[in-house]
Amino acid sequence: MAAPGSGGIPIKAEQDSDGSAQSTADMTAFVQNLLMQMQTRFQAMSENIISKIDEMGARIDELEQSINDLKVEMGTESITPAKPKDEEAKPADSSAA
């Protein structure tokens, strides 16, 4: 009885060793696959973020241009109303004098 049990133990150990090696190889392949998937997703998200940043930059440029256009309009319009303000200021100055 000792002989079959002792004979079975090394065989089982060999099977465990082979199974362990196969399990390790499977785990390595799984982890590598998972890392590749993560890298692909990270790359896609990075490209998406960069695209959104570029889009926001373009929108900011448009907004700045609109603000500058409004400033120009306000500058030309403020010249016309500035005369009445000066006229309003003169009576206040003359009353203060």
VEXKELUM-526981 format. One line per field, with one value per atom (N, C-alpha, C): residue number from 1; residue in three letters; chain; atom name; x, y, z. Coordinates in steps of 0.2 Angstrom, whole numbers, padded with zeros to 4 digits. Example, Ala and Ser with C-alpha at 12.3 -4.5 7.8 and 13.67 -1.06 7.14 Angstrom:
2
nr: (1,1,1,2,2,2)
rest: (ALA,ALA,ALA,SER,SER,SER)
kette: (A,A,A,A,A,A)
atom: (N,CA,C,N,CA,C)
x: (0066,0062,0066,0064,0068,0064)
y: (-0028,-0022,-0016,-0011,-0005,0000)
z: (0039,0039,0039,0035,0036,0039)
//
This chain:
97
nr: (1,1,1,2,2,2,3,3,3,4,4,4,5,5,5,6,6,6,7,7,7,8,8,8,9,9,9,10,10,10,11,11,11,12,12,12,13,13,13,14,14,14,15,15,15,16,16,16,17,17,17,18,18,18,19,19,19,20,20,20,21,21,21,22,22,22,23,23,23,24,24,24,25,25,25,26,26,26,27,27,27,28,28,28,29,29,29,30,30,30,31,31,31,32,32,32,33,33,33,34,34,34,35,35,35,36,36,36,37,37,37,38,38,38,39,39,39,40,40,40,41,41,41,42,42,42,43,43,43,44,44,44,45,45,45,46,46,46,47,47,47,48,48,48,49,49,49,50,50,50,51,51,51,52,52,52,53,53,53,54,54,54,55,55,55,56,56,56,57,57,57,58,58,58,59,59,59,60,60,60,61,61,61,62,62,62,63,63,63,64,64,64,65,65,65,66,66,66,67,67,67,68,68,68,69,69,69,70,70,70,71,71,71,72,72,72,73,73,73,74,74,74,75,75,75,76,76,76,77,77,77,78,78,78,79,79,79,80,80,80,81,81,81,82,82,82,83,83,83,84,84,84,85,85,85,86,86,86,87,87,87,88,88,88,89,89,89,90,90,90,91,91,91,92,92,92,93,93,93,94,94,94,95,95,95,96,96,96,97,97,97)
rest: (MET,MET,MET,ALA,ALA,ALA,ALA,ALA,ALA,PRO,PRO,PRO,GLY,GLY,GLY,SER,SER,SER,GLY,GLY,GLY,GLY,GLY,GLY,ILE,ILE,ILE,PRO,PRO,PRO,ILE,ILE,ILE,LYS,LYS,LYS,ALA,ALA,ALA,GLU,GLU,GLU,GLN,GLN,GLN,ASP,ASP,ASP,SER,SER,SER,ASP,ASP,ASP,GLY,GLY,GLY,SER,SER,SER,ALA,ALA,ALA,GLN,GLN,GLN,SER,SER,SER,THR,THR,THR,ALA,ALA,ALA,ASP,ASP,ASP,MET,MET,MET,THR,THR,THR,ALA,ALA,ALA,PHE,PHE,PHE,VAL,VAL,VAL,GLN,GLN,GLN,ASN,ASN,ASN,LEU,LEU,LEU,LEU,LEU,LEU,MET,MET,MET,GLN,GLN,GLN,MET,MET,MET,GLN,GLN,GLN,THR,THR,THR,ARG,ARG,ARG,PHE,PHE,PHE,GLN,GLN,GLN,ALA,ALA,ALA,MET,MET,MET,SER,SER,SER,GLU,GLU,GLU,ASN,ASN,ASN,ILE,ILE,ILE,ILE,ILE,ILE,SER,SER,SER,LYS,LYS,LYS,ILE,ILE,ILE,ASP,ASP,ASP,GLU,GLU,GLU,MET,MET,MET,GLY,GLY,GLY,ALA,ALA,ALA,ARG,ARG,ARG,ILE,ILE,ILE,ASP,ASP,ASP,GLU,GLU,GLU,LEU,LEU,LEU,GLU,GLU,GLU,GLN,GLN,GLN,SER,SER,SER,ILE,ILE,ILE,ASN,ASN,ASN,ASP,ASP,ASP,LEU,LEU,LEU,LYS,LYS,LYS,VAL,VAL,VAL,GLU,GLU,GLU,MET,MET,MET,GLY,GLY,GLY,THR,THR,THR,GLU,GLU,GLU,SER,SER,SER,ILE,ILE,ILE,THR,THR,THR,PRO,PRO,PRO,ALA,ALA,ALA,LYS,LYS,LYS,PRO,PRO,PRO,LYS,LYS,LYS,ASP,ASP,ASP,GLU,GLU,GLU,GLU,GLU,GLU,ALA,ALA,ALA,LYS,LYS,LYS,PRO,PRO,PRO,ALA,ALA,ALA,ASP,ASP,ASP,SER,SER,SER,SER,SER,SER,ALA,ALA,ALA,ALA,ALA,ALA)
kette: (A,A,A,A,A,A,A,A,A,A,A,A,A,A,A,A,A,A,A,A,A,A,A,A,A,A,A,A,A,A,A,A,A,A,A,A,A,A,A,A,A,A,A,A,A,A,A,A,A,A,A,A,A,A,A,A,A,A,A,A,A,A,A,A,A,A,A,A,A,A,A,A,A,A,A,A,A,A,A,A,A,A,A,A,A,A,A,A,A,A,A,A,A,A,A,A,A,A,A,A,A,A,A,A,A,A,A,A,A,A,A,A,A,A,A,A,A,A,A,A,A,A,A,A,A,A,A,A,A,A,A,A,A,A,A,A,A,A,A,A,A,A,A,A,A,A,A,A,A,A,A,A,A,A,A,A,A,A,A,A,A,A,A,A,A,A,A,A,A,A,A,A,A,A,A,A,A,A,A,A,A,A,A,A,A,A,A,A,A,A,A,A,A,A,A,A,A,A,A,A,A,A,A,A,A,A,A,A,A,A,A,A,A,A,A,A,A,A,A,A,A,A,A,A,A,A,A,A,A,A,A,A,A,A,A,A,A,A,A,A,A,A,A,A,A,A,A,A,A,A,A,A,A,A,A,A,A,A,A,A,A,A,A,A,A,A,A,A,A,A,A,A,A,A,A,A,A,A,A,A,A,A,A,A,A,A,A,A,A,A,A)
atom: (N,CA,C,N,CA,C,N,CA,C,N,CA,C,N,CA,C,N,CA,C,N,CA,C,N,CA,C,N,CA,C,N,CA,C,N,CA,C,N,CA,C,N,CA,C,N,CA,C,N,CA,C,N,CA,C,N,CA,C,N,CA,C,N,CA,C,N,CA,C,N,CA,C,N,CA,C,N,CA,C,N,CA,C,N,CA,C,N,CA,C,N,CA,C,N,CA,C,N,CA,C,N,CA,C,N,CA,C,N,CA,C,N,CA,C,N,CA,C,N,CA,C,N,CA,C,N,CA,C,N,CA,C,N,CA,C,N,CA,C,N,CA,C,N,CA,C,N,CA,C,N,CA,C,N,CA,C,N,CA,C,N,CA,C,N,CA,C,N,CA,C,N,CA,C,N,CA,C,N,CA,C,N,CA,C,N,CA,C,N,CA,C,N,CA,C,N,CA,C,N,CA,C,N,CA,C,N,CA,C,N,CA,C,N,CA,C,N,CA,C,N,CA,C,N,CA,C,N,CA,C,N,CA,C,N,CA,C,N,CA,C,N,CA,C,N,CA,C,N,CA,C,N,CA,C,N,CA,C,N,CA,C,N,CA,C,N,CA,C,N,CA,C,N,CA,C,N,CA,C,N,CA,C,N,CA,C,N,CA,C,N,CA,C,N,CA,C,N,CA,C,N,CA,C,N,CA,C,N,CA,C,N,CA,C,N,CA,C,N,CA,C,N,CA,C,N,CA,C,N,CA,C,N,CA,C,N,CA,C)
x: (0004,0000,0004,0010,0014,0017,0018,0021,0017,0010,0006,0005,0005,0004,0010,0016,0022,0023,0021,0021,0017,0011,0006,0008,0011,0013,0018,0023,0027,0023,0019,0015,0011,0007,0003,0007,0013,0017,0019,0021,0022,0016,0010,0004,0003,0004,0004,0009,0015,0020,0018,0015,0013,0007,0002,-0004,-0002,0003,0005,0008,0012,0015,0010,0005,0000,-0004,-0006,-0009,-0006,0001,0005,0005,0006,0005,-0001,-0007,-0013,-0014,-0012,-0012,-0008,-0002,0002,-0002,-0004,-0008,-0014,-0018,-0023,-0021,-0016,-0014,-0011,-0008,-0005,-0011,-0016,-0022,-0025,-0026,-0029,-0026,-0019,-0015,-0016,-0016,-0017,-0023,-0029,-0035,-0035,-0032,-0032,-0028,-0022,-0018,-0022,-0026,-0030,-0036,-0039,-0044,-0041,-0035,-0032,-0030,-0027,-0026,-0032,-0037,-0043,-0046,-0046,-0048,-0043,-0037,-0032,-0033,-0034,-0036,-0042,-0047,-0054,-0053,-0049,-0048,-0044,-0039,-0035,-0040,-0044,-0049,-0053,-0056,-0060,-0057,-0050,-0046,-0045,-0044,-0043,-0049,-0055,-0062,-0063,-0061,-0062,-0058,-0052,-0047,-0050,-0053,-0056,-0062,-0066,-0072,-0069,-0064,-0061,-0059,-0055,-0053,-0059,-0064,-0070,-0073,-0074,-0076,-0072,-0065,-0061,-0062,-0063,-0064,-0071,-0076,-0082,-0082,-0078,-0077,-0073,-0068,-0065,-0069,-0073,-0078,-0083,-0085,-0090,-0086,-0080,-0076,-0075,-0074,-0074,-0080,-0086,-0092,-0094,-0092,-0093,-0089,-0083,-0078,-0081,-0084,-0086,-0093,-0097,-0103,-0102,-0097,-0096,-0093,-0090,-0088,-0094,-0100,-0106,-0109,-0110,-0113,-0108,-0102,-0097,-0099,-0101,-0103,-0108,-0114,-0119,-0116,-0112,-0109,-0104,-0100,-0096,-0101,-0106,-0111,-0114,-0116,-0118,-0113,-0107,-0102,-0100,-0101,-0099,-0104,-0111,-0115,-0113,-0111,-0109,-0103,-0098,-0092,-0094,-0098,-0100,-0104,-0108,-0111,-0107,-0101,-0097,-0092,-0091,-0087,-0090)
y: (-0006,0000,0006,0006,0012,0013,0008,0009,0013,0011,0015,0022,0023,0030,0034,0031,0035,0036,0031,0032,0037,0037,0042,0049,0050,0057,0060,0057,0060,0062,0057,0059,0065,0065,0070,0077,0077,0082,0085,0080,0082,0085,0082,0085,0092,0093,0100,0104,0102,0106,0108,0103,0105,0109,0108,0112,0119,0119,0126,0130,0126,0130,0132,0128,0130,0135,0135,0140,0147,0147,0153,0156,0151,0154,0157,0153,0156,0163,0163,0170,0175,0173,0178,0181,0176,0178,0182,0180,0184,0192,0192,0199,0203,0200,0203,0206,0201,0203,0209,0209,0214,0221,0220,0226,0229,0225,0227,0231,0228,0231,0238,0238,0244,0249,0247,0252,0255,0250,0253,0258,0256,0261,0267,0267,0273,0277,0274,0278,0281,0277,0280,0286,0285,0291,0297,0296,0301,0305,0301,0305,0309,0306,0309,0316,0315,0321,0326,0324,0329,0333,0329,0331,0336,0335,0339,0346,0345,0351,0356,0352,0356,0360,0356,0359,0365,0364,0370,0376,0374,0380,0384,0380,0383,0388,0385,0389,0395,0394,0400,0405,0403,0408,0412,0408,0411,0416,0414,0419,0425,0424,0430,0435,0432,0436,0440,0436,0439,0445,0444,0449,0455,0454,0459,0463,0459,0463,0467,0465,0469,0475,0474,0480,0485,0483,0488,0491,0487,0490,0495,0493,0497,0504,0503,0508,0514,0511,0516,0519,0515,0518,0522,0521,0525,0532,0533,0539,0544,0541,0545,0547,0542,0544,0548,0548,0551,0559,0561,0569,0571,0567,0569,0568,0563,0562,0568,0571,0577,0583,0583,0589,0588,0582,0581,0583,0582,0583,0590,0594,0601,0605,0604,0607,0606,0600,0598,0601,0602,0606,0613,0616,0623,0625,0620,0621,0620,0616,0615,0621,0625,0631,0636)
z: (0000,0000,0000,0003,0003,-0003,-0007,-0014,-0019,-0019,-0024,-0021,-0015,-0012,-0014,-0012,-0014,-0021,-0025,-0032,-0035,-0032,-0034,-0032,-0027,-0024,-0029,-0031,-0036,-0043,-0045,-0051,-0050,-0044,-0042,-0042,-0039,-0039,-0046,-0050,-0057,-0061,-0059,-0062,-0059,-0053,-0050,-0053,-0054,-0057,-0064,-0068,-0074,-0074,-0070,-0069,-0066,-0062,-0059,-0065,-0069,-0074,-0079,-0081,-0085,-0082,-0076,-0072,-0073,-0072,-0072,-0079,-0084,-0091,-0092,-0090,-0091,-0088,-0082,-0078,-0082,-0084,-0087,-0094,-0098,-0104,-0102,-0097,-0095,-0093,-0089,-0087,-0093,-0097,-0103,-0107,-0108,-0112,-0109,-0102,-0098,-0099,-0098,-0099,-0106,-0111,-0118,-0119,-0116,-0116,-0113,-0107,-0103,-0107,-0110,-0114,-0120,-0123,-0129,-0127,-0121,-0118,-0116,-0113,-0111,-0117,-0122,-0128,-0131,-0131,-0134,-0130,-0123,-0119,-0120,-0120,-0121,-0127,-0133,-0139,-0139,-0135,-0134,-0130,-0125,-0121,-0125,-0129,-0133,-0138,-0141,-0146,-0142,-0136,-0133,-0131,-0129,-0127,-0133,-0139,-0145,-0147,-0146,-0148,-0143,-0136,-0132,-0133,-0136,-0138,-0143,-0148,-0154,-0152,-0147,-0145,-0141,-0137,-0133,-0138,-0143,-0148,-0152,-0153,-0156,-0151,-0145,-0139,-0139,-0139,-0138,-0144,-0150,-0156,-0156,-0153,-0152,-0147,-0142,-0137,-0140,-0144,-0147,-0152,-0155,-0160,-0156,-0150,-0146,-0143,-0141,-0139,-0144,-0150,-0156,-0157,-0157,-0157,-0152,-0146,-0140,-0140,-0143,-0144,-0148,-0154,-0159,-0156,-0153,-0150,-0144,-0140,-0134,-0136,-0142,-0144,-0144,-0147,-0148,-0141,-0137,-0131,-0126,-0127,-0123,-0123,-0129,-0129,-0124,-0123,-0118,-0111,-0110,-0104,-0102,-0107,-0106,-0105,-0108,-0107,-0100,-0098,-0091,-0086,-0087,-0083,-0082,-0088,-0087,-0083,-0083,-0078,-0071,-0070,-0063,-0061,-0066,-0064,-0063,-0067,-0067,-0061,-0058,-0052,-0046,-0047,-0041,-0041,-0047,-0047,-0044)
//
